Amino acid sequence: MMSDTAFQAFHADCCTQVDTALQQHLPDPTQAPRRLHQAMQYAVLGKGKRIRPLIVYAAGYAVGAERNRLHDPSCAVELIHAFSLVHDDLPAMDDDDLRRGKPTCHKQFDEATAILAGDALLSLAYQVLVEASWPAPQVKLTMLQNLLVASGAQGLVVGQALDIEAVGQSIDLPHLEQIHIHKTGLLIRACVRLGVLCAPSASTQAEQHLDRYAKCIGLAFQVQDDVLDVVGDTRNTGKQSGKDAAANKPTYPALLGLQGARTMAQRLVQEALEELTDFDEKADPLRWVARYIVQRQH
């Protein structure tokens, strides 16, 4: 079993690798249009937890992928995540002023620049994969398909639309789960899938177990986010606590109670860990990610 220290080293190394890749792919902020390029850098670089790239690396490691094959897919998913945060924070969407402990992109720059920066980050994510040198064309197409589904009208975008529609409404648990399966879960499933695609020959059975693992941690991640919105400290979370309740958004604590939401998150993590039963110690980073999701305070 991987120790805390070993996992922290693994996480730090993944962050270093993906930050290096991001720096290489992001446009030079001194080049015109500088304001747009500065906004892109601002939205991506900094204090992000890099959980989604970490999941790509951990999934790839579990099935024997070479580390250098994981850099560009990890970079791509982080660019998509950054795009989603920039657009979610806009006044027309969640209207947030704080993200990762600093002003949101539209507050630091302006609304139009933030919209364009988000658009550019989403396009850049696909460009990174298209221009990657190593994958066979069919592998590259499969990666792109997974990310397109996860980020578009079958995934993240429709999840955000459903989330907006649900504000002020009384919805049941399956409806809430459907929102977050799309808004959060499908991109996390894509992270696992991209990591697996970087391996030479992962078995179909392994892929199925890892996909079910990803479904569980994707939903657990959102449940814990909702819990932190209730109990978290803005100084730790890096965003304004209590905002979901103030906006009258449906959340897991609102439907299940705070303890009920925590219990649900723990159950989902346990189900995720059970999917890794037949994997050896190379899946330890995935095990740690699952536990971290419900233990994190930000």
N, C-alpha and C positions, 0 to 999 in steps of 0.2 A: 504494500500500500504506500503510495506516494505521501511523503511528509508535508506538513504545512510549508516548510522552508523550500522544499523541492517544487511544490506547486507555485509558490510565489516567484521562484526563479523562472519557471516555465512561463508564467503569466508575463513577467517583466520582459523576457526575451521576445515573446510574441508581440508585445506592445512596441518594443524597439524595432522589430522587423517591419511591422505594418506602418509605423510612423515614418520609417525610412522610405518605404514604397510610396506612401502618400506624398511625402515631400518631393519625390521624383516625378510624380504624375500631376500634381497641382500646378497650375500656371504660375509663372513668376509674378509676384505682386508689384514689381517695379515696372512691368510692361503694361501698355495700354490695352484695354481700359483698366487702369489701376484700381479704381474703386470696386469694380466687380471682382477682380482677382484677389484683392485684399479681403473682401467679404467671404469668398470661397475659403481662403486660408483660415480666416477667423472662425468659420463655422465648423471646420474639420479638425484643426490642430488645437491642442490644449489638454484639458483635464478629462477627456472622455475615458470611460472604463474599458473601452475596446472589447466588450463582451462578445459581440458578434464575430469579429476577427478571431478572438480566442477560441470560439466554438469551431470555426473553420480549421484552425491549427489542431485543436484537440481531436476532432473527428478524423482528420487526415492522419494524425499520429496513431490513432487507434487501429487503423487498417493498413499501416505501413507506407504511407505516402512520403515522398522525399520532401524535406522542409522547403527547398527552393521553389517547388511547384505550388506552394500554398500562399506565397506572398501576394501575387496579383489577385486571386480570388478573395483573399482577406481584405485587400485594399478596396475592391469593388463593393463588397457588402458594407464596409464602413462609409463609403461615399453615398450609398443609397440611404443608409441610416441618417447621415448628416443632412441629406436633402429632406428627409421626412421630418426631422426636428425643425429645420428652418421654416418649412411650410406649416407645420402644426402650430408653431408659435405665433404665426401672423394674426393680426387683429381680427380678420375674417374667420379665423379658425378657433384656436384655443386662447388666443390673445394673452400670451405670456410675456413677461418683461425680463425674466431671469432664466438662464439655462447654463448648467455646469458652473454655477457660481459667478457668472458674469452676464452683462446685458445680452438679451437675445439679438440675433443678427439684424432684425429690422429696427431695433432700438439703437444699436451701435452705428448702423449706417442709415438706411431708410427703407421704407416698405418696398418700393420698386426694385431697389438693389437686392434686397433679400429674396424676392420672388425670382429674379434672374439668376442669383447665385444658386438657389435650390435647383432651378432648371438645369443649370450648367453642371452641377454636381451629379445629378441623375444621368445626364448624357455621358459624363466622363466615366462613370462606373462601367458602362457598357463598352466604351472605348478602350478602357484598361484591359478588359477581357479579349476584345477583338484583336488588339495589338499584342497580346501575350504570345511569346514565341514557342512555348513548348507543347501545348495540347494538340492532339490530332484534331482535325476539323470537326469530326462528329462529337468529340468530347466538348469542344468549345461551344458548339451549337447547343448541346444539352445544358451546359452551364448557363448560357444566355437565356435559354427557355425557362429555366428554373428561376432566374432572377427577374425576368420579365413578368412571369406569373405572380411572383411574390410581391412585386412592387406596383403592379398595375391595377386594372379594373377587376381582376379576380383576387387581388390581395390587399396590399397596404392602402391603396386609394379607396377601394370600396369599404374597407374597414373604417377609414376616417369618415367617409360619407355616412355610414351607419351610426357611427359615434355621434356625429353632429345631429342626426335625426332623433337620436335617443335622449338628447338633453331635455330635461323637464318632463320626460315620459316615464310611465311605470312599466317596466319590462321584467320578464322572468329570467331565470338563470340561463336557460339554453340560448335565449336571445343575446344576453350579455356575452356568453362564451362565443357565439357566432361573430360578434363584433371583433373580439380580440384574437380569435383564430386568424382572422384576416389582417387586422391592424398590426399585430405583433408576431403572431405565431408562424405565419407562412415564411417570413424572412428568416426566422431562426431555423425553420426546417430547411430552407435553401442553404443556410450556412453549413449545416451538417452534410447536405447533399453535395455541395461543392468540395468539401473536404474529402468525402469518399471518392468523388470523381478524380481526385488527384492521385489516387492509389492505382497501381497497375492492375490489380485483380481482386477487388473485394467481392465476397460471395453475395448472392441474392439474399440469403438469410441474414447476413450481417447488415446489409442495407435496410432490410425491413425492420430489424430490431433498432437500428439507429434512427430510422424515421419515426418510429413510435416514441423513442426517447425524446426526439426533438419536439414532437407534438406536446408531450407532457411538460417539458421545461419552458416551451414557448408560452403556454397558458400560465404556468406557475410564475413566470417572470412578470406578467401583467397583474396577477393577483397580488404579488408582493409590492409592485408599484402602487397599487391602490391602498394597501396597508400603510405604506410609507407616507402617502398623502395625508393619512390621518394622524400617524404617530411620529413621523419624521421631523427632524429639525432642519430648517432651511439651510443652515450653515453646513450640514452634512449632505443633504440631498442635492444642493446646488440649484434648486428651483423652489418656487413658493409653495409651502405646505398648505393644505386645506383648500386648495383652489377647486378641486373637483366638487366638494360639497357646496362651496360658495356658488359654483356655476350650475348646481342642481343636475350634475351628471350621474347616471347610474354607475355604481361601483360594486365590487364584491363585498366590502364591509357594509355598504348600505343594504344589500340584499341578504347577506348571511350573518351580519354582525362581525365585529372585529375578530373575535376568537374563531368564528366559523370560517372566515376568510383565511386566517392563519392555518387552520386545520386543513382546508382545501389545498393550500399551497404545499403543505407537508405531504399530503397524500399524493399529489401529483409528482413531487420529487421522488417519493418512494417507488411509484410506478415507473418513473424514468430509470431509476437505479436497477430495478428488476430486469429491464430490457438489456442491461449490460452484464447479466450474470455469466454468460458464456464467453465474455471477453477477458483477456488477460490484463496484466498490469499496464499495458499500453493504453488502456481505456481509463486509467486513473484520472487524467486531466478532465475527462468528461464527467466522471463521478464528482470531482471537486467542483466543477462548474454547476452541476445540479444542486449541490449543497449550498454553494455560495449564493445562488439566486435567492434563496429564502432566508439566508443569514445576513445579507448585505443591509447596510443602513443608508445607502445612497444609490 
